[in-house]
Amino acid sequence: MRRNLFLRGLSFVSILLLVVFYFRFSLAQPPQNQPKAFMDGSGPGWRTLGEQDFAGVNGYDDTWSWKDGLLTCTGKPIGVMRSRQMFTNFEYVVEWRHLRSAGNSGTFVWVPEEALKDLKPDVLPKWGIEVQMLDHGYKEQYEKSSGKKGDWFTTNGDIFAVGNSKLKPFPPLSPNGSRSFPRKNLSKGFGEWNHYYVRAINGEVRLWVNGEEVSGGNGAEPRTGYLCLESEGSPIEFKNIRIRELP
């Protein structure tokens, strides 16, 4: 009888040890195939921004064109198109692709009215926070044409204050400290669609590129204004532009 009780106790202890070992081993392993934080602009409060939600600023009649939800920009002249509404706190998604190597574009947040008034063609606003959209071929083109090293920018989602606007960029930083460089290189090359999710709240802006957070900054001034899309010399397409306003 005592022998049977001893064997039962030994079996129980063995099973308990195996269970403890299993859970300790499982927790020690890195998670596999975890889903990325991919914000697609769906859910309560989100709405699409289409042709009726934007206004021209300093482009030609054919600089920006809409067809079946696709927005195409010729890249000429240099300039911007703005949202009709100003925004303060919001989430914003946009898909974009360059149609030519070395393409240059971007989206601006918190651009004040004074930055766009009487803005002439081939001039960019002197205010706003830019979330850059550069093709990977831009660095090679810049270095060949300028003879300078292209180490002050990246092609994977820099964020920086333009002109009179203010921002404290998150590290890693550009050599002069003015830009938030992305922590990862996730942008796709020309001809391929990229997905940007931008969150702008109380003067803080953060960017997710193709599902992962990469760059940002805080302390922005001003922190209310228009959204702008940029025309800067090369053709680009945009689609699935959506926004959700926040308190």
C-alpha positions in Angstrom: 0.0 0.0 0.0 2.8 2.4 1.0 4.6 1.5 -2.2 1.6 2.3 -4.3 1.2 5.7 -2.6 4.9 6.4 -3.1 4.6 5.6 -6.8 1.5 7.8 -7.2 3.2 10.7 -5.5 6.3 10.3 -7.6 4.1 10.3 -10.8 2.3 13.4 -9.7 5.6 15.2 -9.0 6.9 14.1 -12.4 3.9 15.4 -14.2 4.0 18.7 -12.3 7.7 19.2 -13.2 7.0 18.5 -16.8 4.2 21.1 -16.9 6.4 23.7 -15.2 9.3 23.0 -17.7 6.9 23.2 -20.7 5.6 26.6 -19.7 9.0 28.0 -18.8 10.3 26.8 -22.2 7.4 28.2 -24.1 7.7 31.7 -22.5 11.4 31.8 -23.2 10.8 31.3 -27.0 10.3 34.4 -29.2 6.8 34.7 -30.6 6.6 33.3 -34.1 4.7 34.9 -37.0 3.1 37.6 -34.9 0.8 39.9 -37.0 2.1 43.4 -37.7 0.2 46.5 -36.7 -1.4 47.1 -40.1 -3.9 49.9 -39.9 -6.0 49.8 -43.0 -8.3 52.6 -42.2 -11.4 50.5 -41.6 -13.7 50.6 -38.6 -15.9 53.1 -36.9 -15.1 56.8 -37.5 -13.0 56.3 -40.6 -14.0 57.9 -43.9 -12.5 58.1 -47.4 -11.0 61.3 -48.7 -11.8 61.7 -52.4 -11.8 64.3 -55.1 -14.5 66.4 -53.3 -12.3 66.6 -50.2 -9.2 68.2 -51.9 -8.5 71.6 -53.5 -5.7 72.7 -55.8 -3.1 75.2 -54.5 -0.4 76.0 -57.1 -0.5 73.3 -59.8 -1.7 73.3 -63.4 -5.1 72.1 -64.4 -3.7 68.6 -65.2 -1.2 68.3 -62.4 -3.7 66.3 -60.3 -6.4 63.9 -61.7 -8.8 61.4 -60.3 -10.2 58.3 -61.9 -12.1 55.5 -60.1 -10.6 56.4 -56.7 -7.0 56.6 -58.0 -5.3 60.0 -57.7 -2.5 60.6 -60.2 0.1 63.5 -60.1 2.3 64.4 -63.0 4.9 65.9 -60.7 4.8 69.2 -62.5 5.0 71.9 -61.4 6.4 71.5 -57.9 3.7 72.3 -55.4 0.9 70.8 -53.3 -2.7 70.0 -53.2 -4.5 70.4 -49.9 -7.5 69.0 -48.0 -10.5 71.3 -47.9 -10.8 70.8 -44.2 -8.2 71.5 -41.4 -7.4 68.8 -38.9 -5.9 68.7 -35.5 -5.9 65.1 -34.0 -6.3 62.3 -36.4 -5.3 59.0 -37.9 -4.6 58.9 -41.7 -3.8 56.2 -44.2 -2.6 56.5 -47.8 -1.2 54.1 -50.3 1.3 55.5 -52.9 3.7 54.4 -55.6 6.2 56.2 -57.7 6.0 55.5 -61.4 9.6 56.4 -62.1 12.9 55.7 -60.4 14.2 58.4 -58.1 10.7 59.8 -57.6 10.2 62.5 -54.9 7.0 63.3 -53.0 5.5 63.4 -49.6 2.5 64.2 -47.5 2.3 67.2 -45.1 0.3 67.5 -41.9 -0.6 70.6 -40.0 -0.1 73.1 -42.8 -1.6 76.5 -41.8 -3.6 78.7 -44.1 -0.8 81.4 -44.3 1.6 78.8 -45.8 -0.7 78.3 -48.9 -2.0 81.8 -49.5 -0.8 83.1 -52.9 1.7 80.2 -53.3 3.1 80.3 -56.8 3.9 77.3 -59.0 7.3 75.6 -58.3 7.2 76.7 -54.7 6.6 74.5 -51.7 4.9 75.6 -48.4 7.2 77.1 -45.7 5.2 75.4 -42.9 4.1 71.9 -42.0 5.4 68.5 -41.0 6.5 66.4 -43.9 6.2 62.7 -44.1 8.5 62.0 -47.0 7.9 59.6 -49.9 11.2 59.0 -51.7 12.0 56.3 -54.2 15.2 54.3 -53.5 16.8 55.6 -56.7 16.7 59.1 -55.4 19.9 58.8 -53.4 22.0 57.6 -56.4 20.6 60.4 -58.5 21.3 63.0 -55.9 24.9 61.9 -55.4 25.6 61.9 -59.1 24.0 65.2 -59.8 25.3 67.1 -56.8 28.6 65.4 -56.1 27.7 65.3 -52.4 27.0 62.4 -50.1 23.3 61.6 -49.6 23.6 60.9 -45.9 21.2 63.7 -44.7 18.1 61.8 -45.9 16.8 58.3 -46.3 14.3 56.7 -48.7 12.3 54.9 -46.1 10.0 57.5 -44.4 11.8 60.5 -42.9 9.7 62.9 -40.8 10.7 66.6 -40.4 9.5 70.1 -39.8 9.4 72.4 -42.9 10.4 76.0 -42.8 8.8 77.9 -39.9 7.1 74.8 -38.3 8.7 73.2 -35.2 9.2 69.5 -34.3 11.4 67.5 -32.0 12.2 64.4 -34.1 12.5 61.0 -32.6 15.8 59.2 -32.9 17.6 57.9 -34.9 18.3 61.4 -36.3 19.8 62.8 -39.5 23.4 64.2 -39.1 22.1 67.7 -38.4 19.3 66.5 -36.0 16.5 67.9 -38.0 15.0 64.7 -39.3 13.6 61.5 -37.7 15.2 58.7 -39.7 13.3 55.4 -39.9 14.4 52.6 -37.5 13.9 50.0 -40.3 14.1 50.2 -44.1 10.7 49.0 -45.2 9.7 51.1 -48.3 9.2 49.4 -51.7 10.7 50.6 -54.9 9.0 52.4 -57.8 6.1 50.6 -59.4 5.2 48.9 -56.1 2.5 50.2 -53.7 3.5 51.4 -50.2 1.2 51.8 -47.3 1.5 54.7 -44.8 -0.3 55.0 -41.5 0.1 58.3 -39.9 -1.0 59.1 -36.3 -1.1 62.8 -35.4 -2.2 63.7 -31.8 -1.4 66.7 -29.6 1.6 67.8 -31.6 3.0 64.3 -31.9 3.2 62.5 -35.3 4.2 58.9 -35.9 4.6 56.9 -39.1 4.1 53.2 -39.8 5.5 52.0 -43.2 4.0 48.9 -44.6 2.8 47.8 -41.2 5.6 48.8 -38.8 6.3 52.0 -36.9 9.5 53.6 -38.1 9.8 57.4 -37.3 8.1 60.3 -35.7 8.4 63.4 -33.5 6.6 65.5 -30.9 6.3 69.1 -29.8 5.0 70.2 -33.3 3.9 73.8 -33.8 1.5 74.6 -35.3 -0.4 71.4 -34.6 -3.6 72.3 -36.6 -3.8 72.7 -40.3 -4.4 71.2 -43.7 -3.2 67.8 -45.1 -1.2 68.3 -48.3 0.0 65.9 -51.0 3.2 66.9 -52.8 4.1 67.3 -56.4 7.8 67.3 -56.8 9.0 66.6 -60.4 8.1 62.9 -60.9 4.8 61.1 -61.5 3.2 59.4 -58.5 -0.1 57.7 -57.7 -2.2 57.6 -54.5 -5.2 55.5 -53.5 -7.2 54.5 -50.4 -6.8 57.9 -48.7 -8.7 57.6 -45.4 -8.9 59.6 -42.2 -10.4 59.3 -38.7 -10.6 62.4 -36.6 -9.7 62.1 -32.9 -10.6 64.2 -29.8 
